[in-house]
Amino acid sequence: MTIRDEALPGWTFRIEEVSAGVYQIQGSDRQGRSVARRGTDPDVLLAQCKQDAAAIQQKRSDGRP
């Protein structure tokens, strides 16, 4: 399943069940930056990935590499 979030323009998140009850969330943006999490609760993992992506965007808007 692929998810986009209006709060994170340019980011796409993919949810995959990699084993019984184990999920992997991968997110990437148009610039090639990426985030990933693996665990048993896809809702929590997606929220964490979105937080990670927001932090990456914040660093860029602050002028930090």
FENPEWO-V908190 format. One line per field, one symbol per residue. phi: phi as a letter, one per 20 degrees, with the letter a starting at -180 (. if undefined). psi: psi as a letter, one per 30 degrees, with the letter a starting at -180 (. if undefined). burial: # if it has 24 or more other C-alpha atoms within 12 Angstrom, else .. A space follows every 50 residues. Layout:
BEGIN
phi=???
psi=???
burial=???
END
This chain:
BEGIN
phi=.dcdcffcgnecdddceebgmddcdccbdfenfbcbbcrddfffffffff ffffffffgffenef
psi=kkklkffikfkkkkkkjfljgklkkkkllffglllklkafjeeeeeeeee eeeeeeeeeeffgk.
burial=..#....#..######......######.....######..#..##.### .###.##........
END
